[in-house]
Amino acid sequence: MVLLIVLGALLLFSFVLTAGGAMAYLAYRLIKHLHTHERSGIDKWVQEARQHFTSMKLADNDDSEISGVFIERETNSKIKNVDGSPHYSS
C-alpha cells in the first residue's frame, strides 16, 4: 500500500512538473514573439503553439512491407503499379 501511495505521488508530481514546464516554455515563446513582432506576435505565437500540439510526425519505418510501393486506382477496378503494369483486383 505504501508503494502505491509513493508511486501515485510521483505520478502526480511528474504531471505537475511537465505541465509547469510546458507552460513556462509557452510563456517564454510568447514573450519572444511579443518582443520581436510586437502586437502581431500574439497571432504568430498562437500558430506556433497550435503547430506544437497538433502536429504529429510518423516515424520512418524502412522495414515495412509496402515501403516505396505506390499504386494508383483506376476507374475500371484495375490497379496500376508504378511501372505501368496493370494488376487486377478481386
N, CA, C and O atoms as CSV, one atom per row, in Angstrom:
chain,resi,resn,atom,element,x,y,z
A,1,MET,N,N,0.828,-1.190,0.000
A,1,MET,CA,C,0.000,0.000,0.000
A,1,MET,C,C,0.878,1.263,0.000
A,1,MET,O,O,0.567,2.246,-0.672
A,2,VAL,N,N,1.961,1.217,0.752
A,2,VAL,CA,C,2.868,2.360,0.801
A,2,VAL,C,C,3.500,2.590,-0.576
A,2,VAL,O,O,3.663,3.730,-1.012
A,3,LEU,N,N,3.848,1.499,-1.246
A,3,LEU,CA,C,4.443,1.606,-2.573
A,3,LEU,C,C,3.470,2.271,-3.553
A,3,LEU,O,O,3.885,3.124,-4.338
A,4,LEU,N,N,2.209,1.905,-3.523
A,4,LEU,CA,C,1.214,2.505,-4.402
A,4,LEU,C,C,1.035,3.995,-4.113
A,4,LEU,O,O,0.870,4.791,-5.037
A,5,ILE,N,N,1.068,4.369,-2.852
A,5,ILE,CA,C,0.947,5.783,-2.483
A,5,ILE,C,C,2.145,6.578,-3.001
A,5,ILE,O,O,1.990,7.676,-3.535
A,6,VAL,N,N,3.329,6.014,-2.836
A,6,VAL,CA,C,4.542,6.689,-3.307
A,6,VAL,C,C,4.525,6.810,-4.826
A,6,VAL,O,O,4.840,7.873,-5.362
A,7,LEU,N,N,4.163,5.741,-5.525
A,7,LEU,CA,C,4.110,5.792,-6.980
A,7,LEU,C,C,3.041,6.777,-7.473
A,7,LEU,O,O,3.263,7.504,-8.442
A,8,GLY,N,N,1.903,6.797,-6.816
A,8,GLY,CA,C,0.853,7.764,-7.178
A,8,GLY,C,C,1.301,9.198,-6.957
A,8,GLY,O,O,1.015,10.070,-7.777
A,9,ALA,N,N,1.999,9.451,-5.858
A,9,ALA,CA,C,2.504,10.797,-5.587
A,9,ALA,C,C,3.544,11.201,-6.631
A,9,ALA,O,O,3.556,12.345,-7.085
A,10,LEU,N,N,4.411,10.270,-7.010
A,10,LEU,CA,C,5.414,10.569,-8.039
A,10,LEU,C,C,4.762,10.839,-9.390
A,10,LEU,O,O,5.206,11.712,-10.134
A,11,LEU,N,N,3.716,10.092,-9.703
A,11,LEU,CA,C,2.997,10.309,-10.951
A,11,LEU,C,C,2.351,11.689,-10.968
A,11,LEU,O,O,2.444,12.406,-11.964
A,12,LEU,N,N,1.706,12.061,-9.888
A,12,LEU,CA,C,1.087,13.375,-9.776
A,12,LEU,C,C,2.141,14.477,-9.886
A,12,LEU,O,O,1.933,15.475,-10.575
A,13,PHE,N,N,3.261,14.291,-9.209
A,13,PHE,CA,C,4.356,15.262,-9.261
A,13,PHE,C,C,4.893,15.401,-10.678
A,13,PHE,O,O,5.185,16.510,-11.126
A,14,SER,N,N,5.025,14.287,-11.385
A,14,SER,CA,C,5.548,14.362,-12.754
A,14,SER,C,C,4.572,15.074,-13.676
A,14,SER,O,O,5.001,15.818,-14.557
A,15,PHE,N,N,3.258,14.866,-13.497
A,15,PHE,CA,C,2.276,15.587,-14.305
A,15,PHE,C,C,2.352,17.088,-14.047
A,15,PHE,O,O,2.319,17.884,-14.985
A,16,VAL,N,N,2.451,17.470,-12.788
A,16,VAL,CA,C,2.530,18.885,-12.436
A,16,VAL,C,C,3.818,19.501,-12.984
A,16,VAL,O,O,3.801,20.613,-13.512
A,17,LEU,N,N,4.921,18.788,-12.860
A,17,LEU,CA,C,6.198,19.280,-13.355
A,17,LEU,C,C,6.190,19.420,-14.880
A,17,LEU,O,O,6.703,20.403,-15.412
A,18,THR,N,N,5.618,18.454,-15.576
A,18,THR,CA,C,5.535,18.514,-17.034
A,18,THR,C,C,4.641,19.665,-17.485
A,18,THR,O,O,5.006,20.407,-18.397
A,19,ALA,N,N,3.492,19.820,-16.865
A,19,ALA,CA,C,2.584,20.914,-17.221
A,19,ALA,C,C,3.238,22.264,-16.929
A,19,ALA,O,O,3.113,23.196,-17.723
A,20,GLY,N,N,3.924,22.375,-15.815
A,20,GLY,CA,C,4.622,23.620,-15.481
A,20,GLY,C,C,5.713,23.941,-16.486
A,20,GLY,O,O,5.879,25.097,-16.874
A,21,GLY,N,N,6.454,22.933,-16.908
A,21,GLY,CA,C,7.495,23.140,-17.913
A,21,GLY,C,C,6.920,23.572,-19.246
A,21,GLY,O,O,7.465,24.458,-19.905
A,22,ALA,N,N,5.822,22.953,-19.646
A,22,ALA,CA,C,5.173,23.324,-20.909
A,22,ALA,C,C,4.651,24.756,-20.841
A,22,ALA,O,O,4.790,25.511,-21.803
A,23,MET,N,N,4.056,25.130,-19.723
A,23,MET,CA,C,3.549,26.493,-19.577
A,23,MET,C,C,4.682,27.511,-19.547
A,23,MET,O,O,4.547,28.599,-20.106
A,24,ALA,N,N,5.791,27.175,-18.907
A,24,ALA,CA,C,6.947,28.076,-18.885
A,24,ALA,C,C,7.513,28.257,-20.286
A,24,ALA,O,O,7.882,29.370,-20.661
A,25,TYR,N,N,7.588,27.186,-21.061
A,25,TYR,CA,C,8.076,27.274,-22.430
A,25,TYR,C,C,7.153,28.139,-23.281
A,25,TYR,O,O,7.619,28.989,-24.039
A,26,LEU,N,N,5.837,27.923,-23.156
A,26,LEU,CA,C,4.885,28.718,-23.929
A,26,LEU,C,C,4.948,30.191,-23.545
A,26,LEU,O,O,4.845,31.060,-24.411
A,27,ALA,N,N,5.117,30.479,-22.261
A,27,ALA,CA,C,5.245,31.867,-21.814
A,27,ALA,C,C,6.519,32.494,-22.361
A,27,ALA,O,O,6.506,33.652,-22.777
A,28,TYR,N,N,7.614,31.752,-22.367
A,28,TYR,CA,C,8.876,32.235,-22.914
A,28,TYR,C,C,8.737,32.560,-24.392
A,28,TYR,O,O,9.199,33.606,-24.846
A,29,ARG,N,N,8.091,31.653,-25.156
A,29,ARG,CA,C,7.918,31.880,-26.587
A,29,ARG,C,C,6.991,33.074,-26.847
A,29,ARG,O,O,7.195,33.816,-27.807
A,30,LEU,N,N,5.974,33.262,-25.999
A,30,LEU,CA,C,5.083,34.415,-26.145
A,30,LEU,C,C,5.862,35.708,-25.946
A,30,LEU,O,O,5.702,36.657,-26.713
A,31,ILE,N,N,6.691,35.746,-24.935
A,31,ILE,CA,C,7.497,36.937,-24.674
A,31,ILE,C,C,8.445,37.209,-25.836
A,31,ILE,O,O,8.609,38.357,-26.249
A,32,LYS,N,N,9.069,36.157,-26.365
A,32,LYS,CA,C,9.967,36.337,-27.509
A,32,LYS,C,C,9.221,36.871,-28.726
A,32,LYS,O,O,9.710,37.772,-29.408
A,33,HIS,N,N,8.035,36.317,-29.004
A,33,HIS,CA,C,7.248,36.781,-30.149
A,33,HIS,C,C,6.790,38.218,-29.954
A,33,HIS,O,O,6.822,39.009,-30.897
A,34,LEU,N,N,6.366,38.566,-28.746
A,34,LEU,CA,C,5.933,39.934,-28.488
A,34,LEU,C,C,7.098,40.910,-28.608
A,34,LEU,O,O,6.925,42.028,-29.093
A,35,HIS,N,N,8.266,40.499,-28.174
A,35,HIS,CA,C,9.448,41.359,-28.264
A,35,HIS,C,C,9.868,41.547,-29.718
A,35,HIS,O,O,10.279,42.640,-30.106
A,36,THR,N,N,9.769,40.499,-30.520
A,36,THR,CA,C,10.205,40.556,-31.905
A,36,THR,C,C,9.165,41.205,-32.818
A,36,THR,O,O,9.506,42.051,-33.644
A,37,HIS,N,N,7.902,40.812,-32.671
A,37,HIS,CA,C,6.860,41.233,-33.621
A,37,HIS,C,C,5.821,42.168,-33.013
A,37,HIS,O,O,4.859,42.532,-33.689
A,38,GLU,N,N,5.986,42.554,-31.784
A,38,GLU,CA,C,5.039,43.399,-31.052
A,38,GLU,C,C,3.645,42.780,-31.042
A,38,GLU,O,O,3.507,41.609,-30.689
A,39,ARG,N,N,2.610,43.527,-31.417
A,39,ARG,CA,C,1.236,43.013,-31.302
A,39,ARG,C,C,0.953,41.833,-32.222
A,39,ARG,O,O,0.180,40.949,-31.853
A,40,SER,N,N,1.544,41.791,-33.386
A,40,SER,CA,C,1.295,40.673,-34.291
A,40,SER,C,C,1.971,39.390,-33.795
A,40,SER,O,O,1.744,38.311,-34.342
A,41,GLY,N,N,2.791,39.516,-32.770
A,41,GLY,CA,C,3.443,38.350,-32.189
A,41,GLY,C,C,2.476,37.380,-31.548
A,41,GLY,O,O,2.750,36.183,-31.472
A,42,ILE,N,N,1.342,37.890,-31.084
A,42,ILE,CA,C,0.348,37.008,-30.454
A,42,ILE,C,C,-0.201,36.026,-31.481
A,42,ILE,O,O,-0.344,34.839,-31.188
A,43,ASP,N,N,-0.509,36.510,-32.682
A,43,ASP,CA,C,-1.007,35.620,-33.732
A,43,ASP,C,C,0.038,34.577,-34.114
A,43,ASP,O,O,-0.283,33.404,-34.303
A,44,LYS,N,N,1.269,35.006,-34.223
A,44,LYS,CA,C,2.347,34.081,-34.571
A,44,LYS,C,C,2.552,33.049,-33.449
A,44,LYS,O,O,2.827,31.880,-33.718
A,45,TRP,N,N,2.416,33.491,-32.203
A,45,TRP,CA,C,2.569,32.581,-31.068
A,45,TRP,C,C,1.446,31.543,-31.044
A,45,TRP,O,O,1.686,30.367,-30.770
A,46,VAL,N,N,0.229,31.982,-31.331
A,46,VAL,CA,C,-0.910,31.057,-31.360
A,46,VAL,C,C,-0.696,30.003,-32.440
A,46,VAL,O,O,-0.932,28.818,-32.206
A,47,GLN,N,N,-0.248,30.428,-33.624
A,47,GLN,CA,C,0.010,29.481,-34.703
A,47,GLN,C,C,1.107,28.497,-34.309
A,47,GLN,O,O,0.993,27.300,-34.574
A,48,GLU,N,N,2.172,28.998,-33.675
A,48,GLU,CA,C,3.264,28.121,-33.253
A,48,GLU,C,C,2.802,27.123,-32.195
A,48,GLU,O,O,3.149,25.943,-32.252
A,49,ALA,N,N,2.018,27.603,-31.230
A,49,ALA,CA,C,1.534,26.721,-30.164
A,49,ALA,C,C,0.616,25.642,-30.733
A,49,ALA,O,O,0.708,24.479,-30.342
A,50,ARG,N,N,-0.264,26.022,-31.652
A,50,ARG,CA,C,-1.135,25.027,-32.286
A,50,ARG,C,C,-0.320,23.998,-33.050
A,50,ARG,O,O,-0.619,22.805,-33.019
A,51,GLN,N,N,0.708,24.470,-33.735
A,51,GLN,CA,C,1.546,23.557,-34.504
A,51,GLN,C,C,2.265,22.570,-33.587
A,51,GLN,O,O,2.407,21.396,-33.929
A,52,HIS,N,N,2.715,23.035,-32.436
A,52,HIS,CA,C,3.399,22.144,-31.492
A,52,HIS,C,C,2.469,21.057,-30.976
A,52,HIS,O,O,2.877,19.906,-30.825
A,53,PHE,N,N,1.216,21.420,-30.705
A,53,PHE,CA,C,0.317,20.471,-30.071
A,53,PHE,C,C,-0.510,19.650,-31.045
A,53,PHE,O,O,-1.103,18.646,-30.651
A,54,THR,N,N,-0.565,20.055,-32.313
A,54,THR,CA,C,-1.384,19.300,-33.248
A,54,THR,C,C,-0.584,18.514,-34.269
A,54,THR,O,O,-1.117,17.598,-34.894
A,55,SER,N,N,0.681,18.852,-34.451
A,55,SER,CA,C,1.455,18.123,-35.454
A,55,SER,C,C,2.057,16.873,-34.847
A,55,SER,O,O,2.627,16.891,-33.756
A,56,MET,N,N,1.915,15.794,-35.585
A,56,MET,CA,C,2.496,14.524,-35.161
A,56,MET,C,C,3.242,13.954,-36.349
A,56,MET,O,O,2.664,13.777,-37.421
A,57,LYS,N,N,4.483,13.676,-36.173
A,57,LYS,CA,C,5.274,13.107,-37.246
A,57,LYS,C,C,5.269,11.593,-37.117
A,57,LYS,O,O,5.417,11.046,-36.024
A,58,LEU,N,N,5.098,10.932,-38.242
A,58,LEU,CA,C,5.153,9.483,-38.264
A,58,LEU,C,C,6.604,9.055,-38.377
A,58,LEU,O,O,7.382,9.655,-39.119
A,59,ALA,N,N,6.956,8.036,-37.654
A,59,ALA,CA,C,8.331,7.550,-37.684
A,59,ALA,C,C,8.610,6.885,-39.016
A,59,ALA,O,O,7.773,6.156,-39.550
A,60,ASP,N,N,9.792,7.145,-39.546
A,60,ASP,CA,C,10.205,6.464,-40.767
A,60,ASP,C,C,10.503,5.020,-40.428
A,60,ASP,O,O,11.359,4.725,-39.594
A,61,ASN,N,N,9.791,4.130,-41.080
A,61,ASN,CA,C,9.953,2.715,-40.801
A,61,ASN,C,C,10.292,2.027,-42.113
A,61,ASN,O,O,9.400,1.721,-42.905
A,62,ASP,N,N,11.580,1.781,-42.349
A,62,ASP,CA,C,12.021,1.199,-43.612
A,62,ASP,C,C,11.743,-0.290,-43.726
A,62,ASP,O,O,11.854,-0.849,-44.817
A,63,ASP,N,N,11.385,-0.946,-42.633
A,63,ASP,CA,C,11.177,-2.383,-42.693
A,63,ASP,C,C,9.728,-2.765,-42.979
A,63,ASP,O,O,9.364,-3.932,-42.834
A,64,SER,N,N,8.893,-1.806,-43.382
A,64,SER,CA,C,7.517,-2.148,-43.694
A,64,SER,C,C,7.451,-2.847,-45.048
A,64,SER,O,O,8.317,-2.660,-45.902
A,65,GLU,N,N,6.428,-3.639,-45.223
A,65,GLU,CA,C,6.295,-4.425,-46.442
A,65,GLU,C,C,5.958,-3.567,-47.648
A,65,GLU,O,O,6.316,-3.918,-48.772
A,66,ILE,N,N,5.283,-2.459,-47.440
A,66,ILE,CA,C,4.861,-1.644,-48.571
A,66,ILE,C,C,5.744,-0.416,-48.755
A,66,ILE,O,O,5.347,0.534,-49.431
A,67,SER,N,N,6.903,-0.423,-48.178
A,67,SER,CA,C,7.802,0.715,-48.287
A,67,SER,C,C,8.192,0.950,-49.740
A,67,SER,O,O,8.715,0.053,-50.402
A,68,GLY,N,N,7.939,2.147,-50.229
A,68,GLY,CA,C,8.326,2.504,-51.580
A,68,GLY,C,C,7.373,2.041,-52.658
A,68,GLY,O,O,7.675,2.230,-53.837
A,69,VAL,N,N,6.241,1.447,-52.329
A,69,VAL,CA,C,5.292,0.968,-53.324
A,69,VAL,C,C,4.153,1.970,-53.418
A,69,VAL,O,O,3.477,2.252,-52.429
A,70,PHE,N,N,3.948,2.502,-54.610
A,70,PHE,CA,C,2.870,3.436,-54.845
A,70,PHE,C,C,1.927,2.819,-55.867
A,70,PHE,O,O,2.370,2.317,-56.900
A,71,ILE,N,N,0.642,2.854,-55.586
A,71,ILE,CA,C,-0.329,2.322,-56.530
A,71,ILE,C,C,-1.363,3.392,-56.821
A,71,ILE,O,O,-1.603,4.281,-56.005
A,72,GLU,N,N,-1.967,3.297,-57.985
A,72,GLU,CA,C,-2.978,4.247,-58.400
A,72,GLU,C,C,-4.202,3.461,-58.845
A,72,GLU,O,O,-4.096,2.582,-59.701
A,73,ARG,N,N,-5.355,3.764,-58.277
A,73,ARG,CA,C,-6.572,3.039,-58.621
A,73,ARG,C,C,-7.230,3.704,-59.834
A,73,ARG,O,O,-7.423,4.919,-59.870
A,74,GLU,N,N,-7.567,2.874,-60.822
A,74,GLU,CA,C,-8.261,3.366,-61.998
A,74,GLU,C,C,-9.750,3.116,-61.830
A,74,GLU,O,O,-10.169,2.428,-60.898
A,75,THR,N,N,-10.532,3.663,-62.715
A,75,THR,CA,C,-11.984,3.566,-62.572
A,75,THR,C,C,-12.539,2.198,-62.914
A,75,THR,O,O,-13.645,1.878,-62.479
A,76,ASN,N,N,-11.835,1.379,-63.667
A,76,ASN,CA,C,-12.382,0.084,-64.079
A,76,ASN,C,C,-11.849,-1.067,-63.235
A,76,ASN,O,O,-11.626,-2.159,-63.758
A,77,SER,N,N,-11.641,-0.847,-61.952
A,77,SER,CA,C,-11.215,-1.856,-60.973
A,77,SER,C,C,-9.831,-2.429,-61.243
A,77,SER,O,O,-9.487,-3.485,-60.712
A,78,LYS,N,N,-9.054,-1.767,-62.040
A,78,LYS,CA,C,-7.673,-2.176,-62.223
A,78,LYS,C,C,-6.802,-1.303,-61.340
A,78,LYS,O,O,-7.115,-0.137,-61.100
A,79,ILE,N,N,-5.734,-1.860,-60.871
A,79,ILE,CA,C,-4.767,-1.096,-60.110
A,79,ILE,C,C,-3.518,-0.987,-60.963
A,79,ILE,O,O,-3.002,-1.988,-61.460
A,80,LYS,N,N,-3.045,0.214,-61.126
A,80,LYS,CA,C,-1.888,0.444,-61.969
A,80,LYS,C,C,-0.663,0.610,-61.073
A,80,LYS,O,O,-0.625,1.511,-60.235
A,81,ASN,N,N,0.325,-0.244,-61.244
A,81,ASN,CA,C,1.558,-0.141,-60.490
A,81,ASN,C,C,2.386,1.018,-61.011
A,81,ASN,O,O,2.078,1.585,-62.060
A,82,VAL,N,N,3.424,1.369,-60.291
A,82,VAL,CA,C,4.283,2.478,-60.677
A,82,VAL,C,C,4.947,2.216,-62.018
A,82,VAL,O,O,5.126,3.141,-62.811
A,83,ASP,N,N,5.310,0.977,-62.281
A,83,ASP,CA,C,5.986,0.673,-63.535
A,83,ASP,C,C,5.023,0.609,-64.717
A,83,ASP,O,O,5.461,0.387,-65.845
A,84,GLY,N,N,3.709,0.801,-64.487
A,84,GLY,CA,C,2.740,0.839,-65.569
A,84,GLY,C,C,2.044,-0.480,-65.824
A,84,GLY,O,O,1.086,-0.513,-66.596
A,85,SER,N,N,2.479,-1.563,-65.216
A,85,SER,CA,C,1.850,-2.852,-65.462
A,85,SER,C,C,0.525,-2.935,-64.707
A,85,SER,O,O,0.473,-2.626,-63.516
A,86,PRO,N,N,-0.561,-3.354,-65.395
A,86,PRO,CA,C,-1.846,-3.429,-64.718
A,86,PRO,C,C,-1.921,-4.636,-63.792
A,86,PRO,O,O,-1.330,-5.684,-64.056
A,87,HIS,N,N,-2.655,-4.466,-62.714
A,87,HIS,CA,C,-2.865,-5.556,-61.769
A,87,HIS,C,C,-4.349,-5.518,-61.418
A,87,HIS,O,O,-4.845,-4.526,-60.883
A,88,TYR,N,N,-5.048,-6.601,-61.722
A,88,TYR,CA,C,-6.488,-6.648,-61.484
A,88,TYR,C,C,-6.758,-7.038,-60.046
A,88,TYR,O,O,-6.173,-7.983,-59.516
A,89,SER,N,N,-7.660,-6.287,-59.426
A,89,SER,CA,C,-8.038,-6.614,-58.049
A,89,SER,C,C,-9.277,-7.480,-58.051
A,89,SER,O,O,-10.090,-7.409,-58.973
A,90,SER,N,N,-9.422,-8.286,-57.040
A,90,SER,CA,C,-10.581,-9.163,-56.971
A,90,SER,C,C,-11.633,-8.643,-56.032
A,90,SER,O,O,-12.676,-9.274,-55.864
